[in-house]
Amino acid sequence: MQGRLMVFRPSILQPVDPLPFTETKRSWPAVMNARSWRDTVRVQLPPGFDVDEMPDPSDLVTPFGTYQSRATVDGGVLTFTRTLVLKSMVVPVADYPALKAFSDRVGGEDQAPIVLAKK
């Protein structure tokens, strides 16, 4: 961006089995298998750039599972860590909107950008 800004998404890796709940309605219960996943990405900031904007820490706790993410900067290195823990369960059709909301929120927070600005 005119050599002054750099924008990137730190969640460069995707879960082995991301949350697949994309349809708006369901006729049958959703089956979830228990699983957990965690990754950490470290990025050396380019010379002459500092973090201008980064996502707030996230702590989502639902009956379906949890999602946490953190971005920190120390000594010119940005560290982004995220953890997803899902429970094994059968989600009734009536509870599907809440499951989809959790899935959508995880997906949105997972794609939050970090903005670097030239010093």
C-alpha positions as CSV (number, residue, x, y, z in Angstrom):
1,M,0.0,0.0,0.0
2,Q,2.2,2.8,-1.4
3,G,5.1,1.4,0.5
4,R,3.8,2.7,3.8
5,L,1.6,-0.2,4.9
6,M,1.7,-4.0,4.8
7,V,-1.3,-6.1,5.6
8,F,-1.3,-9.9,6.1
9,R,-3.2,-12.6,7.9
10,P,-1.1,-14.5,10.4
11,S,-3.2,-17.7,10.4
12,I,-1.4,-19.0,7.3
13,L,-2.1,-22.6,8.3
14,Q,-5.6,-24.2,8.2
15,P,-6.8,-26.8,10.7
16,V,-6.6,-30.4,9.3
17,D,-10.4,-30.5,9.6
18,P,-11.9,-27.0,9.8
19,L,-15.4,-26.4,11.0
20,P,-17.6,-27.5,8.1
21,F,-20.8,-25.8,9.2
22,T,-21.6,-23.5,6.3
23,E,-25.2,-24.2,5.4
24,T,-27.8,-21.8,6.9
25,K,-30.3,-24.6,7.8
26,R,-30.2,-28.3,8.6
27,S,-32.8,-31.0,8.5
28,W,-30.7,-33.5,10.4
29,P,-28.6,-33.2,13.6
30,A,-24.9,-32.3,13.1
31,V,-22.4,-34.8,14.3
32,M,-19.1,-33.4,15.8
33,N,-16.1,-35.5,16.6
34,A,-13.8,-34.4,19.5
35,R,-10.6,-32.9,18.3
36,S,-8.1,-30.2,19.3
37,W,-5.7,-28.2,17.3
38,R,-3.1,-25.6,18.1
39,D,-0.5,-23.7,16.0
40,T,1.9,-20.9,16.5
41,V,3.2,-18.7,13.7
42,R,6.2,-16.4,14.3
43,V,7.0,-13.6,11.8
44,Q,10.1,-11.4,11.8
45,L,8.9,-7.9,11.1
46,P,10.5,-6.3,8.1
47,P,13.1,-3.7,8.8
48,G,11.6,-0.3,9.2
49,F,8.1,-1.6,10.1
50,D,6.1,-1.7,13.3
51,V,2.7,-3.2,14.1
52,D,0.0,-0.6,13.5
53,E,-3.1,-2.8,14.1
54,M,-3.6,-6.4,15.3
55,P,-6.5,-8.4,16.4
56,D,-7.7,-8.3,20.0
57,P,-7.2,-11.6,21.9
58,S,-10.0,-14.0,21.5
59,D,-11.6,-16.4,24.1
60,L,-14.7,-18.1,22.7
61,V,-16.3,-20.6,25.1
62,T,-19.4,-22.4,23.9
63,P,-21.1,-25.7,24.6
64,F,-19.5,-27.0,21.3
65,G,-15.9,-26.1,22.1
66,T,-13.5,-23.3,22.6
67,Y,-11.3,-21.1,20.4
68,Q,-8.5,-18.9,21.6
69,S,-6.1,-16.6,19.7
70,R,-3.4,-14.2,20.7
71,A,-1.0,-12.0,18.8
72,T,2.0,-10.4,20.5
73,V,5.1,-8.6,19.4
74,D,8.5,-8.9,21.2
75,G,11.9,-7.9,19.9
76,G,10.6,-7.4,16.3
77,V,9.0,-10.8,16.2
78,L,5.2,-11.2,15.9
79,T,3.9,-14.4,17.5
80,F,0.4,-15.5,16.7
81,T,-1.1,-18.5,18.5
82,R,-4.5,-20.1,18.1
83,T,-6.2,-23.1,19.7
84,L,-9.4,-24.8,18.7
85,V,-10.9,-27.6,20.9
86,L,-14.1,-29.2,19.8
87,K,-16.3,-31.6,21.8
88,S,-17.7,-34.9,20.6
89,M,-21.5,-34.5,20.4
90,V,-24.6,-34.7,18.3
91,V,-26.0,-31.2,17.9
92,P,-29.8,-31.1,17.5
93,V,-31.3,-29.2,14.6
94,A,-32.7,-26.6,17.0
95,D,-29.2,-25.8,18.3
96,Y,-27.6,-25.6,14.8
97,P,-27.9,-21.8,14.5
98,A,-25.7,-21.5,17.7
99,L,-23.2,-24.0,16.2
100,K,-23.1,-22.1,12.9
101,A,-22.6,-18.8,14.8
102,F,-19.6,-20.4,16.6
103,S,-18.2,-21.7,13.3
104,D,-18.6,-18.3,11.6
105,R,-17.0,-16.4,14.5
106,V,-14.0,-18.7,14.6
107,G,-13.6,-18.3,10.8
108,G,-13.9,-14.6,11.0
109,E,-11.4,-14.2,13.9
110,D,-9.1,-16.7,12.2
111,Q,-8.9,-14.3,9.2
112,A,-8.4,-11.1,11.1
113,P,-5.5,-9.1,9.5
114,I,-2.4,-7.5,11.0
115,V,-1.4,-4.1,9.6
116,L,2.3,-3.0,9.6
117,A,3.2,0.6,9.1
118,K,6.5,2.1,8.1
119,K,8.3,3.9,11.0
